[in-house]
């Protein structure tokens, strides 16, 4: 969607309203909260779709897909139909397809939504390893344990407004954030009880 005001700058360039294929060529990739793999293709073929951005050869794209699949924990499922994957595996596939484009900036839209606690625990190191490879990650997420362990900087939005920003621990102790997450009066109740938000 085009914004009704303001600009989006990336690497000093105005990319406001640029179509996705142009953003991908600039090194920006994204995942979607509701995953929609190409159900009739295998895991390898799904990932190769992303790899074709920089690898026109089918053989090269399929080889790259194998590498990316192993990086996200799908190496043993490369030849499975995408339609047969669990929700957790589909989330990994969504991540792999974006990674296969070779992004410099990766936008993750609630990549942990719908996962159970053990699946979240298993996904956090995958995201951390991507960051360690030098990919910048902008993550929209409600799973606070993941945000606290992955983020260097946090921005908290409530009702469409930024109510806090800073390091994860600073933001977690912010009374406005506590109120937004736990309800009116929660910050004063926690303070009176000597408890902090973790």
N, C-alpha and C positions, 0 to 999 in steps of 0.2 A: 504494500500500500504506500502511496505517496504521502509524505507528511504534509499537513496543512501549513506548517511553518517550520523554520529552522533548516539546518543542513546536516548531512552526514558526511564527515570527512574521514578518509582512510589514506594513510601515507601521504597526507598533504593534498589529496585530490578530492574534489566534490563528487561523491557517488550517489547523491540523493536521487532516488527513483530509478537507479540503474537496473536493468533486467538481470535476473539470476545468472544467465550464461556469461555476462560481462563481469559480474562479481567473481564468479568461479575462475575466470581467466586472470583476474587480479590476485588470486590466492585466498579468496574468502569462501568457506564452505559452511553448511549448516545441517543440523539434524532437525527432525520434526518430532513434536511430542507424541503424535499419533503416527506410528510407523506404518508405512505402506510399501513393503518390498514388492518387487515384480514376482508375483506368486508363481508364475509359470517357469521361472528361471531357477537355477541352482544358486546356492550361496556364492560360489565362485563367480558365476555370471553376473549376479547382482552387483558384486564389488567391482567387477571389470567395467561395468557401466560408468562408474566414477573414474576409473583408471584411464578410460579412453580420452579423457580431457587432454592428457599430455602424452598418451601412447596410442597413436592411431592403429598400430598393428595389433590384431586380435591376440596373437601369441604373447606379445609383450604385456598387454593389458591383463590377460589371464594369469601370467606369471606374477605380475605385481599384485593381483588380487590374492594370490596365495600368501604372499609376504604380509599383506595387510591383515588378512584373516588370522594368521598366527599371532600378530601383535595384539589383536582384540580378543583372543581366546576362542576363535572359530576354526582353527586349523584342522580339527578332526571332523568338521561338518561341511567341508568345501563342496562335496558332491551331493549334498542333501537338497531337496527342493525347498525353497524359501518358505513355502506354504506349510511345511511340516515343523517349523521351528517353534519353540516356546516363546513366550513374551520376552523373557530375558535375552534369549538368543536373537530375537528380532531387533531388540534395542542395540545389541552389539553389531548386528548387520547394518543397521542404520548408521551407526558410528563408523563402521568400516567403509561404507560407500562414500561417506563424506571425506574420510581420511585418504581414500584412494585418489582423490583429486590433487593431493599434495598441497594442502592449504598452509598458509602462513597464519591465518586467523580462522579459528574454528568456533562457530556459534552453536552452543548446545542448548536446545529447548527442552527442558525437563527430561533429560535423558534417563533419569532414574525413576520417573513416574511409573507407577504400576508394578514396581519390583518389590519383593519382600526383603526383610532386613539382611538375610544372608546374600541375596543377589546384589543388593546395594553394596555390601561389604566387599564382594568380589569385583564389582565394577570400579570402585574408587581407585585401586592401584592401576587399572587400565588407563583411566583418565590422567592420573598422575604421571604415568610413563609417557603419554603423549606430550604433556607439558614439558617433561624433561628432555624431549627431543627438539625443543625450541619452538613448538607451535603455541601461539598465544590463544588462550581459551577465554571466551566470554560465555558464562553459563547462567541460564535462567533456571532456578531450582528452589524447591520448597523443602527438600530433605536437608535439614539443618546440620545433621552430623556430617554429611558429605561437604556441605559448604564450609563448615568450620575446619575440616581437614584438608581441603583442596585450595581454598581461595587465599589470595594475597590481599586483595581489596574486595570489600563488599559494599553494595548499594542496596538499601532496603526501600521498597516501594510499598505504600499503603494508599489505597484509593487513588491511584494514578499519580502520586507525588512521592518524591524522594524524601524520606524522613530521617535517614541516617546514612553515613558512609564512613569508611575507614577500615582499619584492620579488623579481622573477624572477632577477636576478643572484645575490642572496644565497642563494636556494634552490638554484640550480644548483651552487653551490660547497659546499653542505652535505654533509659526509661520509656522513650517513645516506641522503641522496638518491642519492649516487653508488653506495653499496652496494646500494640497492634496485634501481637501474637496471642497474648493470654487474656486480653480483655481489660476494660476500664477498671482502674484501681489495683491491678495486679502488681505494678511496680512498687506502690507503697506497701502492699501486703508482704511482698518479698523482702523489702528493705526492713520492715518491722520484724520479720522473722529471722533476719540475718542471713537469708539465703541469697545466692546469686544465680544468674541464668548460666547454664552450661551448654 
